[in-house]
Amino acid sequence: MNQLPQSDGISSNTDIASGLREALNNIIDKQVTKLTLKDGFYRNDLIKILLPEKLHKVDTALRTIGFGNLA
């Protein structure tokens, strides 16, 4: 009674792969939607990629001389 039902292997593997693909696509869609909301990326410390320390001077200089859009 504790065994899984046996199958031909082909259709069940295809079904499993299809189900996993659909689940992953749903998860990706949901997370992308969350990240594209206002501050969805910048306020999420788990995924935010910080500017390396070596570039802070360059960032500050660009903003100071009016090139903040490049920073």
Buried (B, 14 or more C-beta within 10 A) or exposed (E): EEEEEEEEEEEEEEEEEEEEEEEEEEEEEEEEEEEEEEEBEEEEEEEEEEEEEEEEEEBEEBEEEEEEEEE
